[in-house]
Amino acid sequence: MRLSSLVSVASAIAFASLASAEDSAESSDVLVLTKDTFTSAVNSEPLILVEFYAPWCGHCKALAPHYEEAATALKEKDIKLAKVDCVDQADLCQSHGVQGYPTLKIFRHGEPTEYSGPRKADGIINYMLRQDLPAVSAVTASNLTEFQNADKLVVLAYVSTTAKAPAPEFSATAEKLRDEYLFGITSDAAAIAAAGVTPPAIVVYRNFDEHATEYPYPPSAATTAELEAWVQQLAIPILGEVNGETYAMYAGSGKPIAYLFLDPTDGKKDETIAALKPVAAKYRGKVNFVWLDATKFGDHAKALNLAEPKWPSFVIQNIEEQLKYPYDQNKPLEAEAVSAMVGEYLAGTLPPKLKSQPIPESQNESVFTLVSDQFDEVAYDESKDVFIEFYATWCGHCKRLKPIWDSLGDHFADVKDQLTIAKMESQENDLPASAPFRISGFPTLKFKPAGSREFLEYNGDRELESLIAYVQEHAKNSLKPSAKAPENESQATFKAPQEVHDEL
């Protein structure tokens, strides 16, 4: 298929939208497959998209009009879309590993791969047209300019021959990234001359930041991993907007994110972005700089420990370690100061700002209330065994565990000098950098034996008897309650704390 098929997506969508509601009700361009027709249908097609759905599924109903529109638009490109009713064809869906609805799979002559594209009509069309292209498109002087501007980011190799390096590694990179970007290759002398490069050369063309960026090292020596890393880095703008659609790209990069919170109605918004862009360029590849709408994402600012709704504001987040480094909101936001701050962060000399509840004035409960400001002191007390529940107030599982965890504290109340049973509200208290773990779900239970700084994760059931047995097995200190435990401790869980303590 020619490149012009891809860049004419808009006209294809317009064509699809001409179909009336009456016509679509009477006929559909989406094939309906059953166990009797499925194999012959998908095996005979070089490319077909299949939706596995349930009629009652709300997400399937929302997808349906977009799927129909895409099917009509793609019909003229000879790309078929099909669907399977998993209520009527349960065995067929089960044989294809369908576990949720809708599940979309691409089949190439019967071989399936997961569909990872958009769920709107234009996105489906664009994605499937790209799938219909070879991983690497042949480019000549006649379509060079068209290809260079065909998508948000395209990669083009200029070579003397496609039989030698870097062509094989380039093609392998294209196969890995074909769902994300367009790749082209040319040995056309006229195209090479028009591009103004000396082969071999690999150039990324973007519709943001610098339009053309040439691979800075000898292309013939480039490996697939090196080319992939280079392309992925260039796919991230120097200082782009982050929102629901782009956040995954930044979070998945593995690099720290530097957030610039801006009020879009502020007349100086663009001026602020322009002032910080050179700083972002300076640290490109080490820190991803983004700006975001503070009026929409003010709660995210709070989560990043920006205390005041004051804009513009700046904060660095180490996603991997869940640490935040906010710029002092009492100082003017200046590029030089931001640059110095990022430099300190990368040097490891910038301390994070930890959110912490106040240290309790007294600890009268059998379960110790732990806050961030006391974490190192309590959690790393080597004279004690320490068992900590990390919870969130809103978490239903945490609410169900609370009376059991309180009873665990009561059970070991007489040995507080040897064992600490603690709880920490993780939404209100950050873990310090000293903690060798991060919390990804609630509740999370961690046990640190006395004389050690290693934390063990508890993965057993959350019954009182199991928790007691775990402590007794892993504790290094002697644990001898002052009274014999009740015969039925599971019933003790539901008694008032004083009664449990008296019986124990």
ZAMARGU-4260 file (C-alpha; in steps of 0.2 Angstrom, whole numbers, plus 5000, padded with zeros to 4 digits):
<rodrens>
0) 5000/5000/5000 | 5006/5017/4996 | 5010/5031/5009 | 4996/5041/5002 | 4984/5029/5009
5) 4990/5034/5026 | 4991/5052/5024 | 4973/5052/5017 | 4965/5047/5034 | 4955/5062/5035
10) 4947/5060/5018 | 4943/5042/5023 | 4935/5047/5039 | 4924/5060/5030 | 4919/5047/5017
15) 4914/5035/5032 | 4903/5049/5040 | 4892/5051/5025 | 4884/5034/5028 | 4867/5038/5036
20) 4860/5031/5052 | 4847/5021/5042 | 4859/5013/5031 | 4870/5008/5045 | 4856/5000/5054
25) 4852/4989/5039 | 4869/4984/5034 | 4886/4984/5042 | 4904/4983/5035 | 4909/4973/5051
30) 4910/4955/5048 | 4901/4944/5060 | 4912/4928/5064 | 4907/4912/5072 | 4916/4896/5076
35) 4911/4889/5059 | 4918/4904/5049 | 4932/4911/5060 | 4947/4901/5054 | 4943/4903/5036
40) 4940/4921/5037 | 4956/4926/5047 | 4968/4914/5038 | 4964/4921/5021 | 4967/4939/5026
45) 4984/4947/5026 | 4977/4959/5039 | 4961/4959/5049 | 4956/4966/5065 | 4944/4956/5076
50) 4934/4962/5091 | 4929/4950/5104 | 4914/4958/5113 | 4899/4955/5124 | 4882/4963/5120
55) 4879/4969/5138 | 4897/4977/5139 | 4896/4996/5141 | 4913/4998/5134 | 4908/4988/5119
60) 4893/4998/5116 | 4904/5014/5117 | 4916/5006/5104 | 4903/5000/5092 | 4899/5016/5082
65) 4918/5020/5080 | 4921/5002/5075 | 4908/5003/5062 | 4914/5020/5055 | 4932/5013/5054
70) 4926/4997/5045 | 4917/5007/5032 | 4932/5019/5029 | 4945/5004/5029 | 4934/4994/5017
75) 4940/5004/5002 | 4958/5000/5008 | 4954/4982/5008 | 4957/4980/5027 | 4943/4971/5035
80) 4936/4972/5053 | 4926/4958/5061 | 4918/4954/5078 | 4914/4939/5088 | 4899/4939/5101
85) 4907/4930/5116 | 4890/4926/5124 | 4885/4917/5108 | 4902/4910/5104 | 4909/4907/5122
90) 4921/4893/5117 | 4928/4902/5102 | 4932/4917/5113 | 4939/4906/5127 | 4951/4897/5114
95) 4958/4914/5110 | 4962/4919/5128 | 4948/4932/5129 | 4947/4938/5148 | 4939/4954/5146
100) 4928/4965/5134 | 4931/4972/5122 | 4947/4962/5117 | 4954/4967/5100 | 4967/4956/5091
105) 4975/4959/5074 | 4977/4943/5063 | 4990/4942/5049 | 4986/4926/5039 | 4979/4918/5055
110) 4993/4924/5067 | 4986/4935/5081 | 4994/4950/5090 | 4987/4961/5103 | 4979/4977/5096
115) 4986/4992/5106 | 4979/5006/5097 | 4966/5019/5100 | 4947/5015/5102 | 4940/5030/5092
120) 4936/5029/5073 | 4951/5040/5067 | 4963/5031/5078 | 4958/5014/5073 | 4959/5019/5055
125) 4976/5027/5056 | 4983/5012/5067 | 4976/4999/5054 | 4983/5009/5039 | 5000/5009/5048
130) 4999/4990/5051 | 4995/4988/5032 | 5012/4996/5028 | 5028/4987/5028 | 5038/4990/5044
135) 5049/5000/5033 | 5042/5010/5018 | 5052/5013/5002 | 5054/5031/4999 | 5060/5040/4983
140) 5062/5058/4978 | 5044/5059/4973 | 5037/5055/4990 | 5051/5061/5001 | 5043/5077/5007
145) 5026/5068/5010 | 5035/5055/5020 | 5045/5067/5030 | 5029/5075/5036 | 5017/5060/5036
150) 5016/5059/5055 | 5021/5066/5072 | 5038/5057/5071 | 5045/5048/5056 | 5062/5039/5054
155) 5071/5039/5038 | 5087/5030/5033 | 5097/5036/5018 | 5108/5022/5012 | 5119/5018/4996
160) 5112/5000/4997 | 5099/4991/5007 | 5109/4975/5008 | 5122/4982/5020 | 5123/4991/5037
165) 5114/5000/5044 | 5099/4993/5034 | 5097/4977/5043 | 5098/4985/5061 | 5087/4999/5055
170) 5074/4986/5049 | 5074/4977/5065 | 5071/4993/5075 | 5057/4997/5063 | 5049/4980/5067
175) 5050/4983/5086 | 5043/5001/5085 | 5031/4999/5070 | 5015/5002/5081 | 5022/5019/5087
180) 5032/5027/5072 | 5034/5027/5053 | 5050/5021/5046 | 5056/5023/5029 | 5072/5019/5019
185) 5079/5026/5002 | 5094/5023/4991 | 5087/5035/4978 | 5101/5047/4974 | 5089/5061/4970
190) 5080/5059/4987 | 5097/5059/4996 | 5103/5074/4987 | 5086/5083/4991 | 5088/5079/5009
195) 5106/5086/5009 | 5114/5071/5019 | 5128/5060/5015 | 5124/5041/5016 | 5123/5031/5027
200) 5113/5043/5037 | 5097/5041/5049 | 5086/5056/5052 | 5071/5058/5063 | 5058/5071/5057
205) 5046/5078/5070 | 5032/5091/5069 | 5038/5097/5086 | 5054/5104/5092 | 5068/5103/5079
210) 5061/5096/5063 | 5076/5086/5058 | 5088/5077/5069 | 5102/5066/5062 | 5109/5051/5071
215) 5125/5058/5079 | 5136/5042/5078 | 5141/5031/5064 | 5125/5023/5058 | 5134/5008/5051
220) 5139/5003/5069 | 5122/5006/5077 | 5113/4992/5085 | 5095/4990/5086 | 5095/4994/5105
225) 5104/5010/5102 | 5093/5016/5088 | 5078/5012/5098 | 5084/5022/5113 | 5088/5036/5102
230) 5071/5037/5093 | 5062/5035/5110 | 5071/5049/5117 | 5067/5060/5102 | 5049/5056/5103
235) 5048/5065/5120 | 5047/5084/5117 | 5060/5095/5126 | 5046/5103/5136 | 5029/5096/5131
240) 5012/5096/5139 | 5007/5081/5149 | 4989/5076/5151 | 4979/5060/5151 | 4985/5055/5134
245) 5004/5058/5136 | 5007/5054/5154 | 5011/5035/5150 | 5024/5040/5138 | 5033/5050/5152
250) 5030/5038/5166 | 5036/5023/5155 | 5052/5032/5150 | 5060/5028/5167 | 5067/5045/5169
255) 5062/5058/5183 | 5049/5071/5178 | 5051/5089/5180 | 5033/5097/5181 | 5030/5115/5177
260) 5012/5119/5184 | 5004/5134/5174 | 4988/5143/5174 | 4983/5143/5155 | 4974/5159/5157
265) 4990/5168/5163 | 4996/5179/5150 | 5014/5175/5154 | 5012/5156/5152 | 5021/5155/5135
270) 5035/5166/5142 | 5037/5155/5156 | 5038/5140/5145 | 5051/5148/5134 | 5062/5153/5149
275) 5063/5135/5155 | 5065/5127/5138 | 5084/5130/5137 | 5085/5122/5155 | 5075/5107/5148
280) 5086/5105/5133 | 5102/5106/5144 | 5096/5091/5154 | 5087/5082/5140 | 5089/5063/5142
285) 5092/5064/5160 | 5076/5072/5166 | 5059/5074/5156 | 5052/5092/5157 | 5033/5094/5155
290) 5021/5108/5159 | 5003/5105/5164 | 4987/5114/5167 | 4987/5118/5185 | 4968/5122/5185
295) 4964/5104/5180 | 4978/5095/5189 | 4979/5104/5205 | 4976/5088/5215 | 4992/5081/5207
300) 5001/5096/5213 | 4996/5092/5231 | 5001/5074/5228 | 5019/5081/5223 | 5020/5090/5239
305) 5017/5108/5232 | 5008/5115/5247 | 5000/5130/5239 | 4989/5133/5224 | 5002/5145/5218
310) 5006/5146/5199 | 5018/5144/5191 | 5026/5131/5202 | 5040/5118/5199 | 5043/5101/5206
315) 5054/5086/5201 | 5047/5068/5204 | 5057/5052/5205 | 5044/5040/5199 | 5054/5025/5203
320) 5058/5030/5221 | 5041/5040/5223 | 5051/5055/5230 | 5047/5073/5226 | 5058/5088/5226
325) 5047/5104/5225 | 5054/5122/5221 | 5052/5134/5235 | 5035/5142/5231 | 5040/5158/5241
330) 5053/5162/5228 | 5051/5168/5210 | 5052/5155/5197 | 5068/5159/5188 | 5077/5148/5175
335) 5094/5150/5183 | 5088/5144/5200 | 5078/5129/5192 | 5094/5124/5182 | 5104/5124/5198
340) 5091/5114/5207 | 5090/5101/5193 | 5109/5100/5194 | 5109/5097/5213 | 5095/5084/5210
345) 5106/5074/5197 | 5121/5076/5209 | 5111/5068/5223 | 5113/5083/5234 | 5095/5089/5234
350) 5085/5082/5248 | 5067/5077/5244 | 5053/5085/5253 | 5043/5072/5263 | 5025/5073/5267
355) 5022/5069/5285 | 5008/5070/5297 | 5012/5077/5314 | 5021/5066/5326 | 5008/5060/5339
360) 5010/5069/5356 | 5006/5052/5364 | 5005/5033/5359 | 4992/5025/5370 | 4986/5012/5358
365) 4993/4995/5356 | 4997/4999/5338 | 5010/5012/5335 | 5005/5026/5324 | 5020/5029/5312
370) 5022/5045/5302 | 5036/5049/5290 | 5046/5061/5301 | 5048/5046/5313 | 5050/5032/5300
375) 5069/5030/5302 | 5069/5031/5321 | 5055/5018/5323 | 5057/5006/5308 | 5076/5004/5309
380) 5076/5002/5328 | 5088/4987/5328 | 5083/4982/5346 | 5065/4978/5341 | 5056/4967/5328
385) 5044/4979/5318 | 5028/4974/5309 | 5021/4989/5299 | 5004/4990/5290 | 5004/5003/5276
390) 4987/5008/5272 | 4975/5021/5265 | 4960/5028/5274 | 4949/5025/5259 | 4954/5007/5256
395) 4940/4994/5259 | 4953/4980/5262 | 4962/4991/5275 | 4945/4995/5284 | 4942/4976/5285
400) 4960/4973/5292 | 4959/4987/5305 | 4951/4977/5319 | 4962/4962/5316 | 4978/4973/5316
405) 4972/4981/5332 | 4970/4964/5340 | 4987/4959/5334 | 4994/4974/5343 | 4984/4969/5359
410) 4990/4951/5358 | 5008/4958/5359 | 5005/4973/5370 | 5015/4965/5384 | 5031/4965/5374
415) 5031/4982/5366 | 5049/4984/5372 | 5054/4970/5360 | 5041/4971/5346 | 5032/4986/5338
420) 5016/4983/5329 | 5013/4999/5318 | 5002/5007/5305 | 5006/5021/5293 | 4994/5031/5282
425) 5003/5030/5266 | 4993/5044/5257 | 4998/5056/5270 | 5016/5050/5274 | 5030/5048/5261
430) 5042/5034/5263 | 5060/5041/5265 | 5074/5037/5253 | 5081/5025/5266 | 5066/5013/5264
435) 5072/4999/5252 | 5054/4997/5245 | 5039/5007/5238 | 5021/5005/5241 | 5010/5000/5226
440) 4995/4993/5234 | 4985/4993/5250 | 4986/4986/5263 | 5005/4982/5262 | 5012/4973/5277
445) 5031/4973/5280 | 5041/4965/5294 | 5059/4970/5300 | 5067/4957/5311 | 5077/4964/5326
450) 5096/4967/5322 | 5092/4969/5304 | 5088/4983/5291 | 5080/4971/5279 | 5061/4971/5277
455) 5051/4955/5273 | 5034/4957/5264 | 5020/4947/5272 | 5010/4938/5258 | 4999/4927/5269
460) 4981/4928/5273 | 4975/4942/5285 | 4967/4931/5299 | 4973/4935/5316 | 4980/4918/5319
465) 4991/4918/5303 | 4998/4935/5308 | 5002/4930/5325 | 5011/4914/5318 | 5021/4924/5306
470) 5027/4936/5320 | 5032/4921/5331 | 5041/4913/5316 | 5051/4928/5310 | 5054/4938/5326
475) 5072/4938/5333 | 5067/4944/5350 | 5059/4933/5364 | 5040/4935/5363 | 5031/4929/5379
480) 5014/4937/5383 | 5010/4939/5401 | 4995/4927/5400 | 4990/4912/5389 | 4981/4916/5373
485) 4963/4912/5372 | 4958/4896/5364 | 4948/4904/5350 | 4958/4919/5345 | 4947/4922/5330
490) 4932/4926/5342 | 4944/4938/5352 | 4946/4948/5336 | 4928/4955/5338 | 4929/4959/5357
495) 4932/4976/5364 | 4951/4979/5364 | 4951/4980/5384 | 4943/4962/5384 | 4955/4955/5372
500) 4970/4963/5382 | 4963/4956/5399 | 4961/4938/5392 | 4978/4938/5385
</rodrens>
